[in-house]
Amino acid sequence: MNARTDAELIAASRSTPQAFGEIVHRHHVRVHRYVARRLGPVLAEEVVNDVFATAFTKRRRYDVTHADAAPWLLGIATNLIHRHFAAERIALRRYSTESVDPVAPETPSGHAGFDPQLAGVLSTMRKQHRDVLFLFAVAELSLDEIAVALDVPVGTVKSWLSRARTYAADRLTPADATSLEGVADGHA
């Protein structure tokens, strides 16, 4: 038997709410990883629960032409992360000054895909630009998927990503700019 797509499960959950449980099962780890990378493990639990509660409540508005619900869920997560904008900036600044990754302090500096100097740059970046970078590099969404997640045109995503890269490159030393290259190429 073929597994149902996310769109089929969400459509089914409109009359049979239990079907939504499979959406949670499929996407919990990915959404949690994205939120934890941005806010740390303590806030991640709360936000991830809110992501799935919000998605369940808004499932009737889901565009079933999108077979994969990940961009939609990560868009909800991004919006909920904005409630914790100050906490995210503080965590990034702390990482930039103390070289202690607030998400995984037991791991060596730089292990999480970017170094402390880049964390400092991210903490001063416009939130839309930071959102695009994290959705691209951490959530590993394509530009089209980011457009769905943020409900903006693909051209806007390209513009924000370009501006984020330029902003970061202008503020990083040449040696640290190499960590941004992975983000630019989608390898971070």
N, C-alpha and C positions, 0 to 999 in steps of 0.2 A: 504494500500500500504506500502511495506517495504521501510524504509529509505535507501538511497544509502550509501555505505561505502565511506570513504574518498578517497580510491583508485579509486572508480568508478567516484566520482565527479571530481577528478583531471584528470582522463582520459577524461571525458566529456569536461572539461574546455579547452582541447587542441583544440577542434573544436568550442566550445561554451564558450568563456572566462567568461561569466557571471556565469557559474556554480561554479567558484572558490569563489564567494562570500559566498557560504555556508561553505566553509573551514574556511574562516575568521570568520564567525558567530560562528561556532562550537568551535574554538580554541583560539579566541582572549583573553578571560578572563584568561585562563591557561597560555598562553605565556606571557601576561602582568604581571601576578602575579610572574612568574619566573624571568622575567627581572627586575621588580621593586624590588624584594627581593635582587637582586645583585647590581643594580645601583641606586636605588631610583626612585621616581615617575617622576622627571623632565626628566631624560634621557630615562626612560622607554617608554614614548610616542614616541619619535624619533626612538628608536631601534625597537619597536614593528611594527611601520609602515614599517621600513626597512625589517623586517623579512618577512612580507607578500608580500612586493614588490619583494624581492629576490625570495621567494617561487613561486610567480606567474611567474616570468621570467624563473625560472628553472623547471617549472612543467613538461616539456617534459622529464626531466631526472629522475623524481620520479619513484621509483620501485613499480609498482602497485601490487606486491605480498604482500606488507605491507598494510593491510586494514586500519590501523590507521595512520594518518599523524602526530600525536603529536610528536613522537620521531624525525621525520625529521624536523619539525618546531622548536622544542627546540634545535636541533643541529645547525640549522641556527642561532637561537638566541644566542647560546653559542659562535659561531664564530664571530658574530657581537659584542658581549660583549667584546671580546678580543680587539676591537678597543678602548675600554674604560677601559682597564686594570688598568691604573694608577688611574682613578677616583674610581674604585671599591676598590683598595687597600687603598686609602686615606679615603674613607667612612668607611671601616672596621677598620682602625686604629683609626679614630675619635671615632667610637663606642666603641672601646676597652679602650680608655683613658678617654672619657667623659661620658660613659654609656648612650649616647643619640643615639638611633637607627636612622640612617639617613633615613631609609625607612619609619618609622612610629614614629616620635619623640613624638607624643602625647600619645603613649602607654607606659605602664610601662616597665622598663628594663627587658629583658629576655622573654617578651611576644611573640616575633616573632619566638621563637623556639631555640634560642641560646643566651648565655649570652655575655657580653662584653669581657671576657677573651677569649672565643672561637672566637669571631670576630677578636681579635688580632692575634690569631694563624692562622686563615684563611687568614689574610692579608699577612702572610709570607710564605704561602704554595705555592708549585708549581701550576701553573694555571691548569694543567691537573688534578691534585688531587682535587683542589677546584671545578673544573667543575663537576667531578664525584660525589662529595659530594652534591653539589647543585642539580644536576639532580636527584640524589637518594632521598634526603631528602625534597627538596622544590618542584621539579617537580613531584616527586613520580613515577619515571620511574623504571622499573625492570632492572636488569643487562643486559638482552638481548636488551631492548629498549635503554639503554644508549649506548650499542655497536652500534646500528643503528644510534643514534643521533650523535655520535662522529666518526662514520665510522672506528671503530677499532674492533679487535676481543674481544669476551666476556672475554677471559683470561686476556687481557690487562686491561679491566674494573675492573676485580676482583683484579688484582695486584695494580692498582692505588687506588682503594678504600681501600685496606688493608694498603697501604703505607700512605694514608691520615689519616686513623684512628690511625696508629702507631705514625705518626708525631704529631698529635693533642694530643694523650694520653700522650706522652712524655713531652709535654709542658704545660699541664693543671694540676692544683692542683687536688688531689683526689676528692674533693667535686665538682669541675667544670667538671671533667671527666664524671660525671653522665649525663651531657647534651649531651655528645658525644655518650653515649650508645643508646639514641634514634635515633641518626643518623645511628649508626651501625646496629640497628635493623629495620630501616625504619620507625620509629615512630615520628621523629622530624617534 
